[in-house]
Amino acid sequence: MTPMRKGSALRRAASVIALTAATGLVLAACSSGGPAAGGGNPDDLEAALEAGGEITYWSWTPSAEAQAEAFMAKYPEVTVNVVNAGTNTEEYTKLQNALKAGSGAPDVVQIEYYAFPQFALTEGLLDLAPYGFADLEDDYTASTWNSVDFDGKVYGLPQDSGPMALFYNKTVFDQYGIAVPTTWDEYIEAARQLTAADPSKKITNDTGDAGFATSMIWQAGGQPFTAEGTDVTIDLADEGSKKWADTWNTLVEEDLLASTSSWSDEWFTGLGDGSIATLIIGAWMPGNLVSSVPDAAGDWRVAPMPTYDGTPVSAENGGGGQAVTSQSKNPALAAAFLKWLNNDEESLTIFAESGGFPSTNAQLESDEFLGQEAEYFGGQKINEVLVQAAKDVRPGWQYLPFQVYANSIFGDTVGQSYASKSDLNEGLATWQEQLVQYGNDQGFTVNQ
């Protein structure tokens, strides 16, 4: 991403537009109940911890309770109330409602990277730069930092990251003599070889997922979304978008993909019995396989993501961080908790032990982390592959300032191309048409 471009878009657009969420709820730009700047200075953080108080933290991460308990043990004058307000869009709807109403938002909230621009745009989040957060930039990977830092305005801290890699069932690959693909052409040939040998098996599943598609376009070099002030450009026929769609069309049209929804019981069954042989997914996936597909222990391995020309390049898929909302009545204390949450060694260790993939350079580069032998993956040092993927993330990506809405209509646009096994380029064109209309309706000037 380009921080200058993002920052300009957020500052200028906040004063002139209202944003409609995926649920159809309108969030007025200046109705969040507080200023967009945190104010204060770094010394206020320590003073707030000494004074104590009570804050509320919305999170769906498995480690949230344990991290809060550890924080309160270290700072007994502070009470952190952890609330699971639902995952992603469910939580975002509640947050949007609270921000619009002017009350009811938590002090600290978990937000995925794709949703950060939307909430920062509408002044729902505090700029934490005055508290010294801008000085933390070197602690995080470039791709995750650029998702929370908009032209020097720091709206949160990264927690986890999702550099993409190829997770593959080695047992299945060995059974059918399939080589691990390093390019997308080889991946397609592997898909054909597998299904020809056993029609019940597919190289992967995909029924149309916005997060996956945008990550794949990102890896292909696409930059379909840009914003400068209230001017937004959408070009889902750019070189990278078309490169991905043309490649993936072969898998769709030749019926080489499992028509199984991700995260369904059927999906986990397929990952366990080998009928779904690979996943192209973020580095946070191992913990999910360990906990939800235990019978496949020893079958799976991790390799670099296939590329178009053999040059290593990856993209982010998923991940997010935490922010302080503009409604916080104790922003310094909330900021102090957030800094501890995503920058303190004790908290980072708790998070890593829960299966999260870190965004902090120190953790990613430590010999202990890199040298871990993953029993589930046959003793492979998978973090060596995943950390390299983090280094190989292609720079320059930008999300729409209404990406939450964009993702919500993906199934009704591009998803229909999957269902009919037709050209994904046509689905992307339909998606673009609806996004252009939506953006113009919300006060943006959308170019294409």
PLY file of the C-alpha trace (Angstrom):
ply
format ascii 1.0
element vertex 448
property float x
property float y
property float z
element edge 447
property int vertex1
property int vertex2
end_header
0.00 0.00 0.00
0.97 3.61 -0.41
0.53 5.30 2.99
0.29 8.80 1.50
-2.55 7.80 -0.78
-4.41 6.00 1.98
-3.98 8.82 4.42
-5.24 11.43 1.99
-8.27 9.34 1.17
-9.22 8.91 4.79
-8.77 12.52 5.83
-10.59 14.13 2.94
-13.36 11.60 2.52
-14.37 11.55 6.18
-15.76 15.04 5.98
-18.00 14.56 2.99
-19.45 11.05 2.94
-21.50 8.54 4.87
-20.74 4.87 4.61
-23.23 2.04 4.19
-22.23 -1.25 5.79
-22.89 -4.72 4.49
-26.06 -4.82 6.52
-27.36 -1.62 4.95
-26.76 0.45 8.08
-25.52 3.99 7.41
-22.59 5.23 9.45
-22.24 8.99 9.38
-18.70 10.22 9.09
-18.62 12.43 12.16
-21.10 10.68 14.46
-18.65 8.45 16.29
-18.77 10.39 19.53
-15.21 11.57 19.72
-12.27 13.06 17.87
-10.24 11.08 15.40
-6.97 12.08 17.03
-5.87 10.44 20.28
-4.14 13.49 21.68
-1.82 13.11 24.61
1.78 11.93 24.53
3.76 8.75 25.25
4.11 9.61 28.95
0.34 9.39 29.30
0.47 5.61 28.81
2.49 4.88 31.93
0.47 7.39 33.93
-2.76 5.71 32.84
-1.47 2.29 33.88
-0.53 3.63 37.31
-3.91 5.34 37.75
-5.79 2.22 36.67
-9.37 1.98 35.53
-11.69 -0.23 33.53
-11.81 -0.83 29.78
-13.74 -3.12 27.43
-12.07 -5.19 24.73
-13.98 -6.80 21.85
-12.17 -9.78 20.36
-12.85 -13.22 18.90
-9.24 -14.48 19.19
-8.74 -17.66 21.25
-5.97 -15.94 23.22
-7.93 -12.83 24.23
-8.95 -14.00 27.72
-5.48 -15.32 28.57
-3.82 -12.13 27.37
-6.22 -9.97 29.39
-5.59 -12.07 32.50
-1.83 -11.71 32.09
-2.17 -7.96 31.61
-4.30 -7.56 34.74
-1.83 -9.65 36.74
0.90 -7.21 35.73
-1.29 -4.13 36.21
-3.70 -4.98 39.05
-5.23 -1.50 39.06
-6.68 -2.13 35.59
-9.74 -4.21 34.71
-10.12 -5.47 31.15
-13.55 -6.80 30.25
-13.23 -9.15 27.28
-16.34 -9.46 25.12
-16.77 -11.73 22.12
-19.10 -9.59 20.02
-18.97 -12.08 17.14
-16.53 -12.65 14.32
-15.74 -10.14 11.58
-18.96 -8.92 9.94
-21.10 -9.70 12.99
-18.80 -7.65 15.19
-18.50 -4.93 12.56
-22.26 -4.51 12.42
-22.42 -4.03 16.19
-19.52 -1.62 16.07
-21.11 0.36 13.24
-24.35 0.61 15.19
-22.55 1.82 18.31
-20.50 4.38 16.43
-23.56 5.71 14.67
-25.50 5.93 17.95
-22.62 7.73 19.67
-22.36 5.19 22.51
-21.85 1.51 23.13
-18.51 0.98 21.38
-15.69 -0.77 23.27
-12.43 0.89 24.22
-10.35 -1.56 22.19
-11.64 -3.55 19.24
-10.31 -6.27 16.96
-10.47 -5.39 13.24
-9.24 -7.29 10.20
-6.89 -5.42 7.88
-9.39 -5.14 5.04
-11.87 -3.35 7.34
-9.43 -0.84 8.87
-9.88 1.81 6.14
-13.64 1.79 6.53
-13.64 2.46 10.27
-10.75 4.92 10.12
-12.48 6.76 7.29
-15.58 7.39 9.35
-13.58 8.63 12.36
-14.51 5.65 14.50
-10.88 5.01 15.48
-8.30 7.13 17.30
-5.05 8.19 15.75
-2.50 6.70 18.16
0.55 8.47 16.72
0.54 11.11 19.50
1.11 8.27 21.99
4.31 7.34 20.19
2.92 4.41 18.21
4.54 5.59 14.97
7.90 4.73 16.53
6.88 1.05 16.55
6.86 0.69 12.76
10.11 -1.30 12.55
8.71 -3.90 14.95
6.24 -5.18 12.33
6.29 -6.59 8.83
5.82 -3.96 6.13
2.55 -5.35 4.80
0.83 -5.47 8.19
2.10 -2.06 9.29
0.83 -0.47 6.09
-2.61 -1.82 6.93
-2.87 0.30 10.09
-0.67 3.33 9.28
-2.30 5.88 6.99
0.12 8.70 6.16
1.53 8.80 9.67
-1.84 8.39 11.36
-1.62 5.11 13.24
-5.07 3.62 13.76
-4.01 0.43 15.48
-1.28 -2.17 15.87
-0.99 -5.39 13.87
-1.50 -8.62 15.74
-1.32 -11.49 13.29
-0.54 -11.89 9.62
-1.48 -14.23 6.83
1.26 -14.51 4.20
0.05 -17.15 1.77
1.63 -20.53 1.17
0.69 -23.86 -0.36
-0.55 -26.41 2.17
-0.63 -29.83 0.50
-1.46 -33.41 1.44
1.85 -35.18 0.89
0.26 -38.59 1.33
-2.12 -37.94 -1.56
0.60 -36.39 -3.72
2.89 -39.38 -3.13
0.10 -41.86 -3.80
-0.52 -40.46 -7.27
3.04 -39.42 -8.09
2.22 -35.72 -8.18
5.10 -33.25 -7.92
4.71 -30.24 -5.67
3.86 -27.38 -8.07
6.02 -24.27 -8.13
4.06 -22.43 -10.84
0.36 -22.02 -11.51
0.69 -23.94 -14.79
2.12 -26.84 -12.80
-0.69 -26.47 -10.26
-3.30 -26.84 -13.01
-1.53 -29.93 -14.34
-1.44 -31.37 -10.82
-5.19 -30.76 -10.56
-5.81 -32.58 -13.83
-3.56 -35.48 -12.85
-5.25 -35.91 -9.48
-8.85 -35.83 -10.69
-8.04 -38.07 -13.65
-6.60 -40.66 -11.25
-9.49 -40.37 -8.78
-12.54 -38.26 -9.71
-13.51 -38.03 -6.04
-10.41 -35.97 -5.33
-9.89 -32.28 -6.18
-6.80 -30.11 -5.94
-8.64 -27.62 -3.72
-12.05 -26.12 -3.01
-13.32 -22.72 -4.11
-16.90 -21.60 -4.52
-16.10 -17.90 -4.65
-14.59 -16.09 -1.67
-13.77 -12.39 -1.77
-10.82 -12.61 0.58
-9.22 -15.42 -1.41
-9.85 -13.75 -4.77
-8.43 -10.38 -3.73
-5.37 -12.09 -2.25
-4.83 -14.01 -5.47
-5.18 -10.83 -7.52
-2.72 -9.19 -5.11
-0.17 -11.97 -5.71
-0.70 -11.69 -9.47
0.35 -8.04 -9.34
-3.13 -6.54 -9.59
-3.97 -3.17 -8.07
-7.69 -2.94 -8.82
-8.52 -0.54 -5.98
-7.00 2.90 -5.43
-8.24 6.02 -3.67
-7.14 9.65 -3.56
-9.39 11.80 -1.44
-12.95 10.97 -2.45
-11.76 9.82 -5.87
-11.77 6.03 -6.06
-10.66 3.96 -9.02
-11.85 0.40 -9.54
-10.32 -1.66 -12.32
-11.00 -5.37 -11.93
-9.82 -5.92 -15.48
-6.27 -4.72 -14.79
-3.37 -6.96 -15.73
-3.15 -8.78 -12.41
-6.90 -9.30 -12.05
-7.10 -10.73 -15.55
-4.02 -12.90 -15.01
-5.61 -14.54 -11.99
-9.06 -14.90 -13.58
-7.67 -16.41 -16.78
-5.62 -18.91 -14.77
-8.38 -19.85 -12.37
-10.90 -20.15 -15.21
-9.23 -23.40 -16.25
-9.87 -24.95 -12.84
-13.45 -23.69 -12.76
-14.41 -24.61 -16.30
-12.77 -28.07 -16.20
-14.53 -28.87 -12.91
-11.24 -29.36 -11.08
-12.36 -27.59 -7.86
-14.40 -29.05 -5.04
-17.73 -27.27 -4.67
-17.36 -27.31 -0.92
-17.75 -24.24 1.25
-14.76 -23.41 3.39
-15.18 -23.90 7.15
-18.10 -26.29 6.66
-18.13 -29.78 8.19
-17.79 -31.19 4.67
-14.67 -29.07 4.14
-12.96 -30.37 7.26
-13.91 -33.91 6.26
-12.35 -33.35 2.83
-9.15 -32.03 4.36
-9.02 -35.11 6.56
-9.73 -37.82 3.99
-7.64 -36.34 1.15
-10.49 -35.46 -1.17
-9.30 -31.84 -0.92
-5.58 -32.08 -1.55
-4.29 -28.52 -1.13
-5.07 -25.16 0.39
-3.65 -21.83 -0.79
-4.18 -19.90 2.38
-2.68 -17.69 5.07
-0.03 -18.69 7.58
-2.59 -18.79 10.39
-3.99 -22.10 9.02
-1.81 -24.69 10.83
-3.59 -24.32 14.14
-6.92 -24.93 12.46
-5.68 -28.15 10.89
-4.24 -29.38 14.18
-7.45 -28.72 16.10
-10.07 -29.58 13.48
-8.43 -32.25 11.29
-6.47 -34.32 13.83
-6.76 -37.57 11.90
-4.66 -36.14 9.05
-1.64 -35.55 11.30
1.50 -36.42 9.38
-0.17 -36.13 5.95
0.22 -32.40 5.37
3.22 -30.26 4.44
3.80 -26.59 3.53
5.50 -25.22 0.40
5.88 -21.76 -1.14
2.87 -20.45 -3.00
2.99 -21.24 -6.74
3.78 -18.24 -8.92
3.32 -17.25 -12.53
6.97 -17.18 -13.57
8.83 -18.97 -10.80
9.85 -15.77 -9.03
8.92 -16.05 -5.33
6.04 -13.73 -4.46
3.22 -13.98 -1.97
0.28 -11.94 -0.68
-1.54 -11.51 2.60
-4.69 -13.50 3.25
-6.50 -12.57 6.43
-5.07 -11.25 9.62
-5.78 -8.12 11.57
-5.03 -6.06 14.61
-6.63 -3.96 17.31
-7.63 -0.30 17.51
-8.85 2.19 20.11
-12.29 3.55 19.30
-13.04 7.23 19.36
-15.71 6.59 22.03
-13.20 5.42 24.62
-13.54 7.47 27.80
-10.03 6.50 28.82
-8.05 6.51 25.56
-4.62 6.58 27.21
-5.39 3.45 29.21
-6.89 1.77 26.15
-3.80 2.67 24.13
-1.53 1.35 26.89
-3.38 -1.97 26.87
-3.23 -2.14 23.07
0.51 -1.46 23.08
1.06 -4.24 25.63
-1.29 -6.58 23.74
0.60 -6.44 20.44
4.08 -5.34 21.46
4.92 -6.99 24.78
6.91 -10.23 24.80
4.62 -11.93 27.32
1.49 -11.14 25.34
3.10 -12.11 22.02
4.12 -15.46 23.49
0.57 -16.17 24.67
-0.75 -15.31 21.24
1.79 -17.52 19.46
1.03 -20.44 21.76
-2.63 -20.19 20.77
-1.69 -20.85 17.14
-1.57 -17.28 15.83
1.02 -16.34 13.24
2.82 -13.19 14.42
3.30 -9.92 12.58
6.28 -8.85 14.68
9.72 -9.11 13.11
11.44 -10.21 16.32
9.20 -13.24 16.66
9.38 -14.12 12.97
13.17 -13.92 12.93
13.87 -15.77 16.18
15.77 -19.05 15.93
13.28 -20.67 18.26
10.31 -19.81 16.04
12.06 -20.70 12.79
13.41 -23.95 14.19
10.15 -25.35 15.54
9.47 -28.81 14.15
5.74 -29.21 13.57
4.73 -32.73 14.51
1.43 -32.43 12.61
3.40 -31.63 9.44
5.71 -34.62 9.73
8.33 -32.71 11.70
8.73 -30.06 8.99
10.02 -26.66 10.06
7.02 -24.97 8.48
7.79 -21.55 9.92
10.83 -21.32 7.65
8.48 -21.46 4.67
5.88 -19.17 6.18
8.35 -16.51 7.32
9.88 -16.43 3.86
6.37 -15.96 2.47
5.98 -12.94 4.75
9.17 -11.48 3.26
7.89 -12.18 -0.26
4.55 -10.36 0.07
4.13 -8.11 -2.97
4.03 -4.40 -1.98
1.53 -1.87 -3.27
-1.84 -3.39 -2.40
-4.76 -1.21 -1.30
-8.27 -2.10 -0.19
-11.38 -0.13 -0.99
-12.60 2.27 1.70
-15.82 0.23 1.54
-14.29 -3.22 1.35
-16.65 -4.68 3.95
-19.54 -3.97 1.61
-17.56 -5.12 -1.42
-16.87 -8.50 0.15
-20.54 -8.91 1.09
-21.69 -8.87 -2.55
-18.92 -11.03 -3.98
-21.01 -14.18 -3.83
-23.82 -12.60 -5.80
-21.46 -11.40 -8.52
-18.24 -13.35 -9.02
-19.73 -16.26 -7.11
-22.26 -16.74 -9.86
-19.45 -17.39 -12.34
-18.25 -20.21 -10.12
-21.76 -21.64 -9.89
-22.26 -21.60 -13.67
-18.64 -22.56 -14.43
-18.36 -19.51 -16.65
-15.72 -16.83 -17.21
-14.56 -15.27 -13.94
-13.69 -12.10 -15.84
-17.41 -11.59 -16.42
-18.08 -12.03 -12.73
-15.38 -9.48 -11.89
-16.98 -7.05 -14.36
-20.35 -7.45 -12.65
-18.72 -6.96 -9.25
-17.05 -3.79 -10.51
-20.30 -2.42 -11.95
-22.08 -2.81 -8.62
-19.17 -1.36 -6.65
-18.99 1.69 -8.91
-22.68 2.35 -8.44
-22.46 1.84 -4.69
-19.43 4.10 -4.29
-21.04 6.90 -6.29
-24.21 6.56 -4.20
-22.14 7.02 -1.02
-20.51 10.28 -2.11
-17.33 9.01 -3.75
-16.39 9.80 -7.31
-15.64 6.36 -8.69
-13.57 6.01 -11.84
-13.08 2.84 -13.81
0 1
1 2
2 3
3 4
4 5
5 6
6 7
7 8
8 9
9 10
10 11
11 12
12 13
13 14
14 15
15 16
16 17
17 18
18 19
19 20
20 21
21 22
22 23
23 24
24 25
25 26
26 27
27 28
28 29
29 30
30 31
31 32
32 33
33 34
34 35
35 36
36 37
37 38
38 39
39 40
40 41
41 42
42 43
43 44
44 45
45 46
46 47
47 48
48 49
49 50
50 51
51 52
52 53
53 54
54 55
55 56
56 57
57 58
58 59
59 60
60 61
61 62
62 63
63 64
64 65
65 66
66 67
67 68
68 69
69 70
70 71
71 72
72 73
73 74
74 75
75 76
76 77
77 78
78 79
79 80
80 81
81 82
82 83
83 84
84 85
85 86
86 87
87 88
88 89
89 90
90 91
91 92
92 93
93 94
94 95
95 96
96 97
97 98
98 99
99 100
100 101
101 102
102 103
103 104
104 105
105 106
106 107
107 108
108 109
109 110
110 111
111 112
112 113
113 114
114 115
115 116
116 117
117 118
118 119
119 120
120 121
121 122
122 123
123 124
124 125
125 126
126 127
127 128
128 129
129 130
130 131
131 132
132 133
133 134
134 135
135 136
136 137
137 138
138 139
139 140
140 141
141 142
142 143
143 144
144 145
145 146
146 147
147 148
148 149
149 150
150 151
151 152
152 153
153 154
154 155
155 156
156 157
157 158
158 159
159 160
160 161
161 162
162 163
163 164
164 165
165 166
166 167
167 168
168 169
169 170
170 171
171 172
172 173
173 174
174 175
175 176
176 177
177 178
178 179
179 180
180 181
181 182
182 183
183 184
184 185
185 186
186 187
187 188
188 189
189 190
190 191
191 192
192 193
193 194
194 195
195 196
196 197
197 198
198 199
199 200
200 201
201 202
202 203
203 204
204 205
205 206
206 207
207 208
208 209
209 210
210 211
211 212
212 213
213 214
214 215
215 216
216 217
217 218
218 219
219 220
220 221
221 222
222 223
223 224
224 225
225 226
226 227
227 228
228 229
229 230
230 231
231 232
232 233
233 234
234 235
235 236
236 237
237 238
238 239
239 240
240 241
241 242
242 243
243 244
244 245
245 246
246 247
247 248
248 249
249 250
250 251
251 252
252 253
253 254
254 255
255 256
256 257
257 258
258 259
259 260
260 261
261 262
262 263
263 264
264 265
265 266
266 267
267 268
268 269
269 270
270 271
271 272
272 273
273 274
274 275
275 276
276 277
277 278
278 279
279 280
280 281
281 282
282 283
283 284
284 285
285 286
286 287
287 288
288 289
289 290
290 291
291 292
292 293
293 294
294 295
295 296
296 297
297 298
298 299
299 300
300 301
301 302
302 303
303 304
304 305
305 306
306 307
307 308
308 309
309 310
310 311
311 312
312 313
313 314
314 315
315 316
316 317
317 318
318 319
319 320
320 321
321 322
322 323
323 324
324 325
325 326
326 327
327 328
328 329
329 330
330 331
331 332
332 333
333 334
334 335
335 336
336 337
337 338
338 339
339 340
340 341
341 342
342 343
343 344
344 345
345 346
346 347
347 348
348 349
349 350
350 351
351 352
352 353
353 354
354 355
355 356
356 357
357 358
358 359
359 360
360 361
361 362
362 363
363 364
364 365
365 366
366 367
367 368
368 369
369 370
370 371
371 372
372 373
373 374
374 375
375 376
376 377
377 378
378 379
379 380
380 381
381 382
382 383
383 384
384 385
385 386
386 387
387 388
388 389
389 390
390 391
391 392
392 393
393 394
394 395
395 396
396 397
397 398
398 399
399 400
400 401
401 402
402 403
403 404
404 405
405 406
406 407
407 408
408 409
409 410
410 411
411 412
412 413
413 414
414 415
415 416
416 417
417 418
418 419
419 420
420 421
421 422
422 423
423 424
424 425
425 426
426 427
427 428
428 429
429 430
430 431
431 432
432 433
433 434
434 435
435 436
436 437
437 438
438 439
439 440
440 441
441 442
442 443
443 444
444 445
445 446
446 447
